[in-house]
Amino acid sequence: MPYIKREDRLKFEKSLEALPLIKNEGELNYLFTKICIAYINQHGLSYANINDVMGALSGCDKEFYRRVAVNYENSKIAENGDVY
């Protein structure tokens, strides 16, 4: 899960603020890929580290769905009616 201590978040804030406008899904994917490669470069290429990256991406996917997509889908159900 993305919930790290507040003081641990500070080291990432300047980098996040410095990101240019992400124009499309290709650029977003590029950034995710570069972060994953940086993790592997820092920690070494191993099954465990590959698993760390894949697990983080999977957890991020699920948490984003839970926190963002579900709310969006529920608002569309309320707006347009349910199909079930």
Summary of the structure (lengths in Angstrom):
residues: 84
radius of gyration: 16.7
end to end distance: 31.0
largest distance: 49.9
contacts: 148
relative contact order: 0.07
helix: 79%
strand: 0%
